[in-house]
Amino acid sequence: MMWYPPATLSLFLLLLGQAPPNKSQSPGTKTLRLVGPGSRPEEGRLEVLHQGQWGTVCDDDFALQEAMVACRQLGFESALTWAHSAKYGQGEGPIWLDNVRCLGTESTLDQCGSNGWGVSDCSHSEDVGVVCHPQRQSGFLSERVSNALGPQGRRLEEVRLKPILASAKRHSPVTEGAVEVQYEGHWRQVCDQGWTMNNSRVVCGMLGFPSQVPVNSHYYRKVWNLKMKDPKSRLKSLANKNSFWIHRVSCLGTEPHLANCQVQVAPGRGKLRPACPGGMHAIVSCIPGPRFHSPKGKPRRKEPRAEELKVRLRSGSQVGEGRVEVLVNRQWGTICDHRWNLISASVVCRQLGFGSAREALFRAQLGQGLGPIHLSEVRCRGYEWTLSDCLALEGPQNGCQHENDAAVRCNIPDMGFQNQVRLAGGRSQEEGVVEVQVEVNGIQRWGTVCSDHWGLTEAMVVCRQLGLGFANFALKDTWYWQGTPEAGEVVMSGVRCSGTELALQQCQRHGPVHCSHGTGRLSAGVSCTNSAPDLVMNAQLVQETAYLEDRPLSLLYCAHEENCLSQSADHMDWPYGHRRLLRFSSQIYNLGRADFRPKTGRHSWIWHQCHRHYHSIEVFTHYDLLTLNGSKVAEGHKASFCLEDTNCPTGLQRRYACANFGEQGVTVGCWDTYRHDIDCQWVDITDVGPGDYIFQVVVNPTSEVAESDFSNNMMRCRCKYDGQRVWLHNCHTGDSYRANAELSLEQQRLRNNLI
């Protein structure tokens, strides 16, 4: 076969009376994908999208240079090799490109020379495949279902279950019914001929369910046959039309979307036969995860064993999304995004009780973690019960940093909660008076929420229920927002949420409504945001820097003025004597996706003459010493006299500094450090006797500033004090593992701190 450079090809086609390839529609706009029987996203049959239709590429003249261009266009760093003779299976449709010849510098495959679009003498037995290096390019931020699907994914848009049985119709969410697929804007049912449990697994994953169970096909067949015998049945007339059916679906069970499976919409061309002869609609039964499980639902699958790897999601603005963290050797750490893909992400989602993954995110898109990077190059086949069943390297082996932390967005069931709450009267869709739908005397009614005890935790539940992310403010006074006139009555009061609820209706609340201020201007309101800060104390630094100091009273006047000493200091003979102080350094990271800023502006900051600085937040941290049963024996408040970026990672600019009445805050990814040798960076233990205690630090203790996660704001250490020395050990944040999982003194390496 002859190859022509692009310019010569255009002239040659003009002489033949054909239009050359239209460069206005082709440069940089063509979409590639890799398909085939393999589960790895970096290899497969190469297909290109042209004029709204997918087609293949012939292997004639195709070599490593061409594979390099294709892999870079797909978001990978480079190519490892290519495969000829339809190694990844024969494709369907047109063979769009033949005799592709690249220089290697092109950014897209359509910039290379070829015979032209659709000009080929190849058959599908010559379809080329490529194997790319699994490392993604730095600008490639996620792998989504929509990235992989293209036009076929836009035609096979959604999947739903149509409940058949009366019990299934009453169930929320719907877990069992006939499979319906939205194809080119119209809903079709899927023929059950050739339907497998692998197909059911893919459907359940798309709908937010982690697993599936077989159905009683004999019963459903009876129901189907009865309808087919009924001459008035609408289903009977519809079933005779091919436009009612998706003819055949065949899945491996690991696909993130039904469009990734082999889908045959209609019988083969030229065959004038019905699409589903003798068959019926495919029935699927799914098992919801624990958070979506109804009390009378199907039994849950067995829970993972305690010794298995534990997984959690952090910093996500919605249910079922977040940075992936795993628990190894009693310490939470992150996963490197090398080789991270939808297959491995789906294993995480299913392990957590969600469906399959709809997006696998790279490069710390949902915030950087703190602590170790436990795993890298995670390789799952897709059928594993837990992430610990997948192959992986230890995190430090390939030099990963937290800027490569992997994250995921999972499919979750549609519980209908989003339709049971709304915001009214705000300046945007993200704020307003909270109006909820509840049952009053057997009738569903809309009304407001009493603002008594209303706080950020309750506001967080509302924002998440609406799909609006995090709460920025919880408002108790909403007179300036005009709510819906017919929803002015208070229908919910005494609301107390733990923060894990999926809907405000799941929170504790009064039986009969009781609101101290009645209706109107004091109804609860919220302001939501898609991103929020997340402050975390560096527990290891506290453990390593703790020591005792007997400090003379003559050096404590300013600290005494700011209430940093115990009350017994008021009765001492100043300036004679000393106070015994447990001192330490603290380092507070902002691991969220928004800067941590004081709630009030500079005009409201308070000037403290003694230390000559402004307080932007009056109480930023609580330092306490507790008995083992939780009673306080010593207390030291630390006012936030200066919130600033003490340090930032390489490449990140410090934005906040206290000098010259500057703006205060902590930038995303940066940290604020309070050294052990500054005033008030201690707990006064002068009146404390020898014994075993718990040392506790709480950041943002009154939740004055909204954060994406308050569970990690508390840090605790075991503390042993013998009257002359102090040991801190087992320091951990509140979310690191169970607070009662304290290790014994003998199991820890202790640091002796002499006075």
Secondary structure, 3 states (H helix, E strand, C coil): CCCCCHHHHHHHHHHCCCCCCCCCCCCCCCCEEEECCCCCCCEEEEEEEECCEEEEEECCCCCHHHHHHHHHHCCECCEEEEECCCCCCCCCCCEEECCCECCCCCCCHHHCECCCCCCCCCCHHHECEEEECCCECCCCCEEEHHHHHHHHHHHEEEEEEECCCHHHHHCCCCCEEEEEEEECCEEEEEECCCCCHHHHHHHHHHCCCCEEECCCHHHHHHHHHHHHHCCCCHHHHHHCCHHHEECEEECCCCCCCHHHCEEECCCCCCCCCCCCCCCCECEEEEECCHHHCCCCCCCCCCCCCCCCCEEEEECCCCCCEEEEEEEECCEEEEEECCCCCHHHHHHHHHHCCCCCEEEEECCCCCCCCCCCEEEEEEECCCCCCCHHHCEEEEHHHHCCCHHHECEEEECCCCCCHHHHEEEEECCCCCEEEEEEEEEECCEEEEEEEECCCCCHHHHHHHHHHCCCCEEEEEECCCCCCCCCHHHCCEEECCCECCCCCCCHHHCECCCCCCCCCCCCCCECEEEEECCCCCEEECHHHHHHHCEEEEEEHHHCHHHHHCCCCCHHHHHCCCCCCEEEEEECCEEEEECCCCCECCCCCHHHCEEECCCCEEECEEEEEEEEEECCCCCEEEEEEEEECCCCCCECCCCCCCCCCCHHHCCCCECCCCEEEECCCCCCCEEECCCCCCEEEEEEEEECCCCCCCCCCCCCCEEEEEEEECCCEEEEEEEEECCCCCCCCCCCHHHCCCCCEEC
